[in-house]
Amino acid sequence: MILEYQKLKQYIQKFSPVTEEEQQQFVDAFERTKIKKRQFIFQPGFVAKHRHYVLKGAFRTYVVGEHGQDQTIAFAIPDWWITEYNSYINQQPATLFVMAL
């Protein structure tokens, strides 16, 4: 688990020089969650309460069109962030799916 938090600390350092104490405060706000392949982290109708930092694996954001076809909106790979942004920012029900690949 220490290695995972080290990756997050390195990510922070890329954008802003912060002290070790500030890094630790930032990292302490996170909770590690293991997501299985094909598991949804967001679905339409639910409010997104978190943003997720991807340590390993990949996620796909998509919407289902009128005729039932999937339309991919975005992917997230390691060292990226993912959420259903409209839902997260406005605290309204999601309209997109976000699924682990």
N, C-alpha and C positions, 0 to 999 in steps of 0.2 A: 504494500500500500504506500510506502514511503516513496517509491519510484514514481507512482502515479501522481502524488502531490508535487514531486519534483518537476514533472512535466508541466503542471499547471503554473508553478512558480516561474519556470522558464518562459512560459507564454506571457505572463505578466511583465517580465523584465524586457521583452521585445518592444513593449509600448511605452513603458514608464519606469524610470529608475526609482525603485522603492527600497526601503530598508528591509532587513530580514523580518523585523517585527511587523511591518506593514504587510509583507507577503504572507506571513503566518495568519494575520487577522483575516485577510482575504480568503485564504485557503480554508480556514476554520468555518467559513460560512457555507462550505460545500458538503454535500452528502454523497457518498459513492453509491451508485446503483448499478447493478448488473442487469442488462436487458438481453433477452433471448432473441435469436433470429426470428423474424416475422412477428415480433411483439410490437404492438402499437404503444407509443408514448403519448400521442394525441389523436383524438378522433372528433369528427363533427359532433356538436352538441355539448361538449365538455369545455370548461374554461381552462386555458393553459395557465398554470400557476408558477411555472419554472422555466428557466432556460437550461439547456444541457450542454456541457462541454464534452466533446467526444474524445475519449482516450484511445479507443480501439474499435475497429469495425466501421460500419457506415450506416447512415440513415437516409431514407427517401421521403420527401414531402410530395404528396400528390393529391389531386382532386378527382372525383368521379364525375364524368360529364353526363349530359342529359341521356345519352344512349348507352350508359353503363361502361364507357371506356375510361381507363385510367389516363390521367395527364400528369406527368411528372413536372413538378414546379422547381425542386431543388434537391441536391444531395449534400450530405455532411460527412466528412471523413475525419480521421484523427487530427486533432489540433484545431477543430472548427467548433462553432456553436450551432445549436439547433433548437427551435421551438416553433410554435404556430404563432408568429409574431403579431398578427392582428388581434388574436385572442389574448395573448399575453399583455400587450400594451394597453388595450382597451378593456380588458377583463370582461369580454363577451364570449359567448359560445364559439368554439372553433368551427371552421368551415372546411378545413383540410385534414388529411390523414398524415401522420408521421410514423414511419415503421422502420424497425431495425432490419437491416439486410444480412 
